[in-house]
Amino acid sequence: MFKYGFIMAGGQGKRLRPLTSAIPKPLLPVGDKPIIQLIIEHMKDYGIVDIFVSVNYKKEIVKSFLRDGSRYGVNITYIEELSAQERQALSLFFQTISMTRSSSQMAT
């Protein structure tokens, strides 16, 4: 039995536009409930009550809807993904460190 659940809810849902222009993909309804709610309810049915939700695109809307998860009987912890600009900045940072280390090792 699994103890933790993980839901990736940070994508932009570009293939579902224009539906996802205003509403993030995890909150699109399937029947009468948002898809992420259905996933959480299924996880709870299987005894998974500690759930990590990875968010990025329109994250405030997702977080505002799910809150701490208590209304579903689960505990939700959010993991905020990096934006494309943040990933690029980190990549450049690590490349610079790598080049600096390489050149200092060559000098000795």
Number of C-alpha atoms within 10 A of each C-alpha: 6 10 10 13 17 17 16 14 24 22 16 17 17 11 8 12 12 10 13 17 13 10 18 22 24 23 18 17 14 12 8 8 11 15 16 21 19 16 14 24 17 12 19 17 10 12 15 20 22 19 21 16 20 17 22 19 18 18 18 13 15 21 16 9 13 18 15 16 18 11 9 14 14 18 16 21 16 17 16 14 17 13 12 9 9 11 12 12 12 13 12 12 11 12 12 12 12 12 11 12 12 11 11 10 9 8 7 5
